[in-house]
Amino acid sequence: QVQLVESGGGLVQPGGSLRLSCAASGSIFRIYAMGWYRQAPGKQRELVARISAGGIINYVDSVKGRFTISRDNAKNMVYLQMNSLKPEDTAVYYCNTAPFGKEEYWGQGTQVTVSL
């Protein structure tokens, strides 16, 4: 069984940066494509970045050029470097398998707030 724990969120001004981390327990982590999802108030959860087990990466258009996803299979970690943050990036961010998160793996997420 895999457990996912997100961290690294916070309050940041527009134009600022944050680095999110996702720690995964379970030896089968490294065979999964992983993704970062976000859910803003009143909106559906969306997949913003994903990385395959072999390192193929995709982003949603709204974050291209600003966000970078990476993974360290030796450490069972997935990261999301977020630069040039905008108020519309405000959301709770989650990691999970991609492109469809497994229901049993959703964690608490980490809150990202972009505001003056």
N, C-alpha and C positions, 0 to 999 in steps of 0.2 A: 504494500500500500504506500502511496505517495502522499506526503503532506507538504504544503507550500506556505511559506511565511514571507510576506512582503515587508519591506522597510525602506526608509529613506525619504519619505514624503515630508512636507512642511509648507510653510508660508514663504513665498518668494515674490519679489517685485517683478513686474513685466520686464522682459529682457534677461532675466536671471536664469540660473541653471540649477538643476537637481540631478542626483544620480540615485535611481531606485535599484534595490537589490531584492532578489527572490531566492530564498534558501529552500532547496528541495531535499526531503528525506526519501530514501528508497533507492535501491540500486538500479531500477529500471528507468530512472529519469533520463539517462543519456540516450535512450532510443526514441524519445518523444520529440516531435517538433513542439516548441514552446512559444508562448506569446504573451504580450502585455495587452491587457484590456483596460478600458476605463468606463466609468459610469458617472455622468454628471446628473445633478438633481433634475428630476422630471424627464430624463432621457433614457433610452435603452443602452445597455452595455455594448461597447463596440471594441473590436480588435484593432489596435493601432500599430502593432509591430509583431512580427513573428520570425522565428529562426528555426530552421530544420535541424535535425540531428547532425547533418553534415555541414551546416553553416550557411545555407541559402536563406537570404533575408528579404522580407517584403515589408513595406510600410503603407499605411493609409495616406492618401494624398495630403491631408491636412498637417501631417508631421514630417513629411519628407524634407530632408535637408536640415532638420532641427533635432530630431531624435535619432539615437543610435542604440540598437539592441545588440547584445553580445551574450555569450554563454561560456562557462568554464566547466566542462564535463567532469574534470578531475575533482572539482570542489562542489559539484552539484549546485551551481549557481547560475542565475540568469540576471542580467543587468539591463537597465534602460537609462542611458545618458540623455537628459533633456536640456537642450539649450534654447536660447531665444524664446523663453516661455511667454505665452500670451494668456490673458484672462480666460479665454475660451478653452484652455487646457485644464482649467480647474475641474477636478473630478476625484473620485476614489479610483485608484489604480490597483489592478489585480494581475497576477500571473497565473497561467494555467496552460494546459496543452492547447495546441492550435491545429487547425483553425476553429475547432469547437472545444470549448472548455468542458472537461469532465465534471459533472455535477458534484461528485464527492470530493473534488479537489479545491473547490472555491474556498479561499481563506478570508481573513478580515479585510484585506486590502490595506492600502496606505493612502492617506488623504494628501492631495496636492492642491494648494490654493495659490493662485496667482493674482495678486492684488497690490495696489499702492498702500 
